[in-house]
Amino acid sequence: MAKTILVVDDSATVRKLVIYSLGPNKYNCIEASDGMEALEKMAQNPVDLIIADLNMPKMNGLELVRTVRKENKEIPVIMLTTQSDQESKKKGLAAGANVYLIKPAPVHLLLYKVKSLLGQK
């Protein structure tokens, strides 16, 4: 059965690019444009992994990860953001992200992290 990945970013272009990058691996991808929409999508669909931006309107990536961690400690989260400073990285990981990647992340690195977190080879 295909794993479901929730891609959360306020940029439709970035969401499409991430989904396209994951495409050859036959993941079922769901999109959300901010943290609030992501939580709504998660209430309707169980997800196996979340890829989220840090800076988004309504609910940013840190708030999303903190909220998800209150409900589900197991779901892997990749923070994919343009924020490259160490303070942002520390905050992302402290909030509960498993991996912190800087945009534009190389496709092979993103795929490696996704497969690793999902326990795939």
C-alpha positions in Angstrom: 0.0 0.0 0.0 1.3 3.5 -0.9 2.4 5.7 1.9 0.6 9.0 2.2 2.6 12.2 2.5 1.2 15.6 3.4 3.0 18.4 1.7 2.4 21.8 3.4 3.7 25.0 1.9 2.0 28.3 1.1 3.6 28.2 -2.4 1.7 26.1 -4.8 4.8 25.9 -7.0 6.9 24.4 -4.2 4.1 21.9 -3.3 3.9 20.8 -7.0 7.7 20.5 -7.2 7.9 18.4 -4.0 5.1 16.2 -5.2 6.7 15.8 -8.6 10.0 14.9 -6.9 8.2 12.2 -4.9 6.2 10.9 -7.9 8.4 8.0 -9.1 8.1 6.4 -5.7 4.3 6.2 -6.0 3.5 8.0 -2.8 0.0 9.3 -2.3 0.4 13.0 -1.8 -2.0 15.5 -0.2 -1.5 19.2 -0.3 -2.2 22.0 2.2 -1.3 25.7 1.9 -0.9 26.4 5.6 -0.9 24.7 9.0 -4.6 25.1 9.6 -5.5 23.4 6.3 -2.9 20.7 7.0 -4.7 19.8 10.3 -8.0 19.7 8.5 -6.6 17.4 5.8 -5.1 15.2 8.6 -8.5 14.9 10.3 -9.9 13.5 7.0 -6.9 11.4 5.9 -4.3 9.4 7.9 -0.8 10.4 6.8 2.5 8.6 7.1 4.8 11.6 6.9 4.6 15.4 6.7 6.8 17.8 4.7 6.2 21.3 5.9 7.5 24.8 5.3 8.4 27.0 8.2 6.9 30.3 7.1 3.2 30.2 6.3 0.2 32.3 7.0 -2.6 31.4 9.5 -0.4 28.7 11.2 3.3 28.4 10.6 5.4 25.2 10.4 6.5 25.4 14.0 2.9 25.7 15.3 1.9 22.9 13.0 4.6 20.6 14.2 3.9 21.4 17.9 0.2 20.7 17.4 0.9 17.4 15.5 3.3 16.3 18.3 0.6 16.8 20.9 -1.6 14.3 19.0 0.9 12.0 17.4 4.5 11.6 18.5 5.2 8.9 15.9 4.5 10.7 12.6 7.8 11.8 10.9 8.1 15.5 10.0 10.5 17.1 7.5 10.8 20.8 7.8 11.6 22.1 4.3 12.3 25.9 4.4 14.4 28.8 3.1 15.4 29.7 6.7 19.0 28.6 6.8 20.1 30.2 10.1 21.0 27.9 13.1 18.3 29.5 15.4 15.5 28.5 13.0 16.9 25.0 12.6 17.1 24.7 16.4 13.5 25.9 16.8 12.3 23.5 14.1 14.0 20.5 15.6 12.9 21.5 19.2 9.3 21.8 18.0 9.5 18.1 16.9 10.7 18.0 13.3 12.8 14.9 12.6 14.7 16.5 9.7 15.4 20.1 8.8 16.2 20.8 5.1 17.0 24.0 3.4 15.2 24.9 0.1 16.1 24.1 -2.6 17.0 20.7 -1.2 18.5 18.3 -3.8 15.8 15.8 -4.8 18.0 12.8 -4.0 18.5 14.1 -0.4 14.8 14.7 0.1 14.0 11.2 -1.2 16.6 9.7 1.0 15.2 11.4 4.1 11.6 10.5 3.2 12.5 6.8 2.6 14.6 6.7 5.8 11.9 8.1 7.9 9.3 5.7 6.4 11.6 2.8 7.0 12.1 2.1 3.2 15.2 1.3 1.2 
